[in-house]
Amino acid sequence: MRGEADESCIWVAGSCEPLTDVSFRRLSAGGPRSPWHVTSADGRLDLAFEPEGSKSVKHQLGLFAIDYFQLFGSYRGTLAGRPLDSVHGVCESFRARL
């Protein structure tokens, strides 16, 4: 739902500041391992993510299912007004049906 906080946040000086309307956009049609642009509607998050590798888990067990995908790589850009350059991190997607 637009404008509402989700599980995305920034940890600053020991406190958690929620982010709203975070978007993840691939910068090319090269698939999930191509570079990503990650932003928040309030402008506190503006990062480029360059994937270096990935892992995934996908299981279909009757009524139960899990689909997990994680990219690991490096970020550059700005986070809460602070510049970042070549900071290692992850982006992930998790879907489950229980």
Beta strands, then each sheet from edge to edge (+ up, - down):
strand 1: 5-12
strand 2: 15-20
strand 3: 22-26
strand 4: 36-40
strand 5: 45-61
strand 6: 64-79
strand 7: 82-97
sheet 1: 1+ 2-
sheet 2: 3+ 4- 5+ 6- 7+
end
